[in-house]
């Protein structure tokens, strides 16, 4: 057994601690690249493994942060070695009728997945504000339209504010090639990236009331009230189901038809997902007073309306990720 006070053990602890200090930002970067919180966590773990094995050769020639980003980039590019790109249901086809038959779920690797704020944001509110927009579901989905290397360049240059030289070093390219690829990435993003609209501020009384009114209307299953909170072109989606619904009246019709199993649901407010307002959504079970997972529900806001209702149904994976129990019981009177 190694003596925990030996120099080698101390070095190990110090090195691992130095890696851990960068975990959140690396996870956020990998998430933007991969579109999956689970794959992002795997990528960071693989980054730390590779960094530990090659630490003796690091020798401080670059900053530890830059070196870890270089390794993370290579890990993500390895994971993206294929044509598959993650998407949102709205990226794959047009809206469905509210009475459409629900299609079979698609595999999880098809979809953009939510990421808990706690995995992606540091404790500094200023850092949170500066990076929030680039973790939005719409931004991450737009990035998926870029080839993997262009995606890395765009994120490193425009989000992380790496210089052309630092980015070139990470990707083993010339600065000129980096700048050329960045221009192509910007051109693509200008076509596929929607305008940033979600500017939720907990201190804004109107926005806070909007969210509170949504919870009250949804838990009461009051579709008349709910529709007054929705933007005219609101989109409701339910990954891993490909179908999506557009418009307040169609959302209400769907919720009263195929979605009627949600009547009587309970919403548990989360710290957030992707910088959006989010809830753990439980629906009634067959046992009175017992509720079971239905979705991680993520709201996209635009001013004083709700522009997006995202119900992520893969609860077996997502509820543990968001530290939610797999059952909720009403208190016994």
N, C-alpha and C positions, 0 to 999 in steps of 0.2 A: 504494500500500500504506500502511496506517495505521501510524504509529510506535507500537510496543507500549508505549512509555513515556509516551505522550500522556495528558492528563487523561481524555479520553473513553474511551480504552482501559482505563485503570485503573478508571474508574467501571463500565465493562461487566464487568470481571472481579470487582469487589467485589459488584456486584448479583447476578450469576449465582452467586457463592459463597454469598451470603446466601440465595438460593433453595434451593441444594443442601443447606444445613443442615437443611431441613425435608422433604427428599424422602421419607425412610422413614415419618415419621408421616403425611404426605399420602397415600402409597401405601397404608398400612394403612387409612386412612379410606376411600379410594376403593374398596379391596377389600371392606370391609364393605358399602359401598353397592352395588357391582356384582356381587360374587360371582365375579370373574374376575381373576386376577393379571395377565393380559395386558391386559385392559381398564383395570385400575388403573394400570399403567405408562403406557398411552396417555393416561389422564386426567391424570396428573401432568405428562406432557410438554406436553399442551395447556394445562394451568394455567400452566406456566412461559412458554409462548409468549404467552398472553394477558397475563400479568403483565408480561412484558418490554415488550410493545407499549404498555401503559397505565401504565408505571412513572412517567412524567412527571406523571401526574395523581394519583398516590398521595399524595404530599406528607406522608406520615407521620401522617395524621389518625387512623389506627388502628395497632395493632401490625402488623408485617409478617406475623406468624403468622396473626392473625385475617383479614387481607386475603387471604392465600393460601388459607385455608380457605374463605372466601367464594367465591373464583374456582373452587376445586375443587368446591364444592357445585354451583355453576351448571353446570360441565362435566358432572358426574355426572347431574344432573337432565336435561340435554340428551340424554345417552346413554341414559337410562332412559325416554325419551319413547315409550312403547308398553306393551302389556299383558304382554309376555313377562317372566316371572320365572324365575330359575335355581332349580334344585332338586337334591335328592339322589334316587336311585332310590326310597328308602323313603318319599319325600313323594308319589310319583305313584301307587303301587298297593301291594297287599299282597305278601307274600313268595311266591316261586315254588317249585315242587318242584325238588329237586336234579337230577332227570333231565329238566327242561324243555329244549326246544330253545332255543338262544340266539337272541334276536331281533337284528335288524339294528341297528347302532349309530345313536344319535340324533345330531343336529348338536351341535357343541361348545357353542353358546349355550344349550342346555337345562340344562347342569349347573353346579353349584358346582364350582369348580376349586381345587386346593390352591395355597397361596402359600408360598414358602420363608421360613423364619424370618428369613433375612438381609435380605429385602426389606421386612419389616414391623416388626422389632424393632430398637431401638437397642442400644448397647453397655451401657447401664446395667441391671444385673440387677434393680434395683427397678422400673424402668419395664417391663421384660419381664414381671415377675410381675403388675403391676397391669393390664396390657393383654392378657395371654395368653388369659384366658377369653373375651374378646370377639372373638377371632380363631378360636376353635374352629369346626370345620365345622358343628356343630349350631347355634351362635349365628348364624353367617352365613346358614345356611339358614332359620332362624327369621325373621331380618330381612327375608328376601325376601317374607314374607307381608304386609309393610306397604306401603302406598302410598309412592311415592318421597319425598314431602315429609315424611311421618311418619317414614320411615326415617332421613332426615337429622337430624330433630329429636331422635329417640331417641339416635342415636349422638353428636351434639354435646352433648346435655345429660347423658346417663348414662355415656358412655364418655370423652369428652373433657373433661367437666366445664365446658363453657361455660355462662355465665349465660343466663337467659332473654333478657336484653337483647342480649347478643352473638349469640345464635342468631337472634333476630328481625332484627337488622341484616344477618346473612349471607343471610337468606331474604326480606328485604324484607316482613316481617310485623310485627304488633304482639306484644309480650310476652304479652298475654292469649291471642292466637291460638296462640302457641307452647305455652303451658301446657295449653291445651285439647287440642291435637293430641298432646302428650306423654301425656296421660291415656289417650287412645284407643289410642296405640301400646303403652303399658304393658298395657292390657287385652288386646290381641291377643297380645302376647308371653307373657302369663301362660298363655294357652291352647295356644300352639304351641311354646314353648321348653322343651326337656327340662332336667332338673336338671343342673348342672355336676358331672361325675364324673371327668374326666381331670385328675388331680393328680400327674402323673409328676414325680418328683424324683430326679435322677441320684445324689444322695447317699443315697437310700433303698435299702438292700441288697436288700430283698425285691422291690422294683419293678425294680431293675436285673437281678436274677436272672430275673424274669418275662420281660423282653425277651430276655435271653440264651437262655433256654429256648425261646422262640418261634423265634428264629433257628435254633437247633440242630435243633428238631423240623421246621421248614419245609424247611430245606436237606436234611435226611435224608428228607423226605417221610414222616415218621412220624405218621400221623393219630391213632393211639392216644394218643400223648403230646400232640399238638397240641390235641386236644379237651379234655384236662384243664386247659388254660390258658384256655379260653373261657368266658365268662359264659353262663348258661342261655339267654338271649335274644340272644346275639351276632348281629350283622348283617354279612353279607358283601356288598359291592357292587362293581361294576366299570364305572363310567362310562367310555365313552359308551353302554354296554349297559344297558338299562332294568331287566333282571332283577336281583333280589337274593334272598339266601338267609338264613334265620333258624334258629338253633339249632345246637349243636355237631355233632350227628349228621348233620344235613343239610349242614352245611359240609363235613364229612369225605366224605360221599357225593358231593357236587359236585366236590371236589378230586380224588377218585379216578375221576370220570367225565369230564364236560366240561372240568374244569380240569386234567386229567392231564398236559397239555403243560408244566405248571409243575414236574413232577418233575425233580430235579437242578438246580434253580435256585440262584443265588447272590444274596445280599442284601448291599448296600453301605449301611452306616449313614450317614445324612445328618445335617446339623445340626438338622434338624427341619422340619416343615411345619405351619403354623397352630398352633404351640405343641405339636403332637403329636409322638410318636416316628415317624420316617419312614425309608424305605429306597429306594434305587434297586434295582429288582428285574430281574435278568437271567435269561433262560431259555436252555437249551442250543440251539445252532444245529445245522444238519446237519453242520458241520465240527467234528470232535472238538477239545475244548479251547477252543472259541470260544463266547462267550455274547452274546446280543443282547437289547436292551431289551424288557421285558414290561410293567412298570408302575412308577409311583411308588406305593409301598405305605405307607399311613398307618394307624397303630394308634390306636384310642381305648381308653383304659384305664379300668377302674373298680376301685379297690382293688387286689386281687391277681389280677384277671382281665382278659382282653381283651374289651371290649364291642363293638368295631367293627373290621372288616378292610376297608379301603378300597383297592381296586386301581384306580388311575387309568391307563387304558390308552393315552391319547393321547401316546405316547412321543416322537413326532417333534417335538412342541412342548414337552413337559414336561422331557425330559432336558436339552436345552440350558438351559432356565430354571434347573434345579438344578445346572448345570455338570457334567453327567455325560457321559462319552463314549458314543458310539453302538455301541461294541463293547468287550467285555472278554475278554482271553485269559489262560488259565492259563500261569504261567511254564514255560518249557521246561526240563526237567530236564537 
